[in-house]
Amino acid sequence: MFYLIHEEDLWITTHAANKMVVEGISVAQISRVLEQGSRFQQTDGYLCVYSYFSIAYKKIGEKYKIKTVFTNK
């Protein structure tokens, strides 16, 4: 599948990388969420929700700082 947001556009924090392993979420899924998910503004960034998981991130220039990922339980 073709995504407009590529892996090099993502700055994944250590916390988010650890959560990705625990929750079984891939970089391709993060790209899909950022492109197709519902976006909600938060105090310091955004929460993007798509399908069964969510991503908290902040846009810094052209990069997306992925702060955390989690499944919607």
N, C-alpha and C positions, 0 to 999 in steps of 0.2 A: 504494500500500500504506500502511496506517495503522501508525504506530509510537508507542509510549508515550514513548520518549525522543526529544525534538525537538532541532533544531539549536541552539536557545537554551539547552538544557541542557548543551551541549558547550563546553568550553574547549579549543580545539585549539592546541597550541603551534606555533611557527614550524617547528620540526623536523618535527613530525607533518604539518603542511600541505604542506611540501616533499616528504615521503615519499608523501603521498596523490597528488600530481601525478605523481611518478616511477612509482609502482606502479599508478596508475589506479583508485584507491579513492575512492568518493563518500561524502558525509556520510550519505546514506541507508543505505549499506552499514555504516558505523560504528554507526549506530543498531541495525541488525539484529544485528550481532555482539554488542553490549552486551546485547541482549534475549534472544538465542537461543544464544549461544556458550557453550562450556565455560569456566569461570572458575577460574583457579589463583592462589592468593595468592603474592605475591612479597615481597621485603624492604620495598619502599616502594610498595605498590599491588597491582595485579592484572594478569594476562595473560589475555586472553580470546581463544579460538581458535574460529573458525567457518569452515567450507568451506575455502577456499584461502588465507586470510589471518588475521593476528593483530593484536591491539591491546594495547599496554601503557598502562594508565591508573591514575589515582588518583581516588577519590571524595572530593570536598571539599564538604561540606554536601549540597546537592541537585544540584551540578554534577559533571560528569565531566571531569577534566583528562586529555586525550588526549596522552600523552607521545610515542608513536611508533606507526606502523603498518608492517606488512611482509607480504609474501607468504610462504607456507610452501613452500619449495623443497626 
